[in-house]
Amino acid sequence: MNETEPGALAVGFHLGTTAGAHWPELIQVADPGEFLFCGEAPQEMQQAAVGMGLDATFAPNVFGFTRN
């Protein structure tokens, strides 16, 4: 586990619970556009984003930087 994983897991949890519950209402009044997830996104986060139907792009190596 790296230092970003707990935060990413929290975002995944949020997408799958609170945000997911309000998503249908939000897309009736707004177009949220594309979501770009930079860096390594845990599987839980990816599943939550895809499960919500987000226009999600996962870019683990974006901008040419890697985390050691």
C-alpha positions as CSV (number, residue, x, y, z in Angstrom):
1,M,0.0,0.0,0.0
2,N,1.3,3.4,-0.9
3,E,0.4,6.7,0.8
4,T,-2.2,7.6,-1.9
5,E,-4.2,4.3,-1.6
6,P,-6.2,5.2,1.5
7,G,-7.3,8.5,-0.1
8,A,-8.2,6.7,-3.3
9,L,-10.1,4.0,-1.5
10,A,-12.0,6.8,0.3
11,V,-12.9,8.4,-3.0
12,G,-14.0,5.0,-4.3
13,F,-16.2,4.5,-1.3
14,H,-17.7,7.9,-1.7
15,L,-18.4,7.3,-5.4
16,G,-20.1,4.0,-4.5
17,T,-22.2,5.3,-1.7
18,T,-23.0,9.0,-1.2
19,A,-22.1,10.3,-4.7
20,G,-23.7,7.2,-6.3
21,A,-26.9,7.8,-4.5
22,H,-27.2,11.4,-5.8
23,W,-25.8,10.8,-9.3
24,P,-29.1,10.2,-11.1
25,E,-30.4,13.6,-9.7
26,L,-27.2,15.4,-10.7
27,I,-27.1,14.3,-14.3
28,Q,-30.7,15.5,-14.7
29,V,-29.5,19.1,-14.1
30,A,-25.8,19.1,-15.1
31,D,-23.4,17.5,-17.5
32,P,-20.3,16.7,-15.3
33,G,-18.1,15.8,-18.3
34,E,-15.2,13.5,-18.3
35,F,-13.4,12.4,-15.2
36,L,-9.7,11.9,-15.5
37,F,-8.1,9.7,-12.8
38,C,-4.3,10.4,-12.8
39,G,-2.0,7.9,-11.1
40,E,-2.7,4.4,-9.9
41,A,-6.4,4.0,-9.1
42,P,-7.3,1.0,-6.9
43,Q,-9.7,-1.5,-8.4
44,E,-12.4,-0.5,-6.0
45,M,-12.3,3.1,-7.3
46,Q,-12.3,2.0,-10.9
47,Q,-15.3,-0.3,-10.3
48,A,-17.2,2.5,-8.5
49,A,-16.6,5.0,-11.3
50,V,-17.6,2.5,-14.0
51,G,-20.6,1.4,-11.9
52,M,-21.9,4.9,-11.8
53,G,-21.5,5.3,-15.5
54,L,-18.9,8.0,-15.3
55,D,-17.1,9.1,-18.4
56,A,-13.9,7.9,-16.7
57,T,-10.4,7.7,-18.1
58,F,-7.8,6.0,-15.9
59,A,-4.3,7.3,-16.7
60,P,-1.7,5.7,-14.4
61,N,1.3,7.1,-16.3
62,V,-0.1,10.4,-17.4
63,F,2.4,13.3,-17.7
64,G,5.3,11.0,-17.6
65,F,5.7,10.8,-13.8
66,T,5.9,7.7,-11.8
67,R,5.9,7.3,-8.0
68,N,8.6,5.2,-6.4
